[in-house]
Amino acid sequence: MATIKDIAEQAKVSTATVSRVLNNDPSLSVSEETRERIFAIAEEIGYKPERLKRMKKETSLSYKQIGLLLWISSDDEKEDPYFSSVRHSIEKQCDAMGLSIGKVVRGNHADYIAFQQMDGLIVVGSVDQDDIKKVYQGSKAIVLVNHLLDNPEYDSVKINFHKAMEDVLRHLFRLGHRKVGMIGGYDHLHKLGPAKEGCTIPDLRQIHFERIMKEQGLYNPDYVRIGHWNTAGGYELMKELLSSPDRPTACFVSSDPMAIGALRALHEAGVKVPEEMAVVGFDDIEVSAFVNPPLTSVKVFPEQIGKTAVQLLVERLEGREPTMQVTIGTKLVVRESCGGMR
């Protein structure tokens, strides 16, 4: 049976050094060449090969650094906890896999040059693909998160908006609603660089909402209001919707913060929820279960989204060639705001 002493003799180092390398001792000062030689000899002579493969992988990843490009600002993260949950999940999974986040850039920042020294890049938000190539040239180790356009050149992780909207509208139809409205926000394909503005692109929730409603012969553009992605935006857009004498009997709102603003507008107008208007949100943030009435919402899984993004990046760093596009499912959580509990 192979021993640490056998490895030490062949590697021409002490048994203590071998032991500390195999146990991934972070305080050990030894060259990468020596580490690799020890792992190679251990595998060659059959010293617990499965454990060593795992240790070798962890050691190799510990020398990698990745960049994180977040289009959303810190203030926007506070407004919508979904985005902070994605970021925290990315950070947690990087830590679990031994990766270091070497550079974090938010929004249209000029300091992209540091990305060139990174081993991989995770981009959260819809950023122009040509601009990504400019700031991170020559690497395939890129993962796009929540990118609204298809990018077959890079790995991506996105939400299954198609199935989510089918679940929402099927539920409202089952409750007898035919006059269904929507409140949503504008999305953008962002450009990088000083004073560059991106173009507006349709939100996938709105695209699938309109498609399904038209298929049913129920779509009414007067029931759709699009504005800012925040609580105040939901409040103002619902007030606009209520100003029309012909109101929908149910409304899908594209984010929970917007839905909370919409509920406030309904309350001020004396419109009973769900008796006079049913409301369904999106994201299922923690506070949604505690508003009055508790909000029916589409639950997404930001922890799984962030974890998957890091796993895809690690596979790329380890040499995977074909790209992968991963779609994360959703779940409709029914509460009192749509009347479905009765």
Buried (B, 14 or more C-beta within 10 A) or exposed (E): EBEBEBBBEBBEBEBEBBBBBBEBEEEBEEEEEBBBBBBBBBBEBEBEBEEBEEBBBEBBBBEBBBBBBBBBEEEBBEBBBBBBBBBBBBBBBBEEBBBBBBBBBBBBEEEBEBBEEBBBBBBBBBBBBEBBBEBBEEBEBBBBBBBBEEBEEBBBBBBBBBBBBBBBBEBBBEBEBBBBBBBBBBBBBBBBEEEEEBEEBEBBBBBBBBBBBEEEEBBEEEBBBBBBBBBBBBBBBBBEBBEEEEBBBBBBBBBBBBBBBBBBBBEEEEBEBBEEBBBBBBBBBEEBEEBEBBBBBBBBBBBBBBBBBBBBBBBBBEEBEEBBBBBBEBEBBBBBBBBBEE
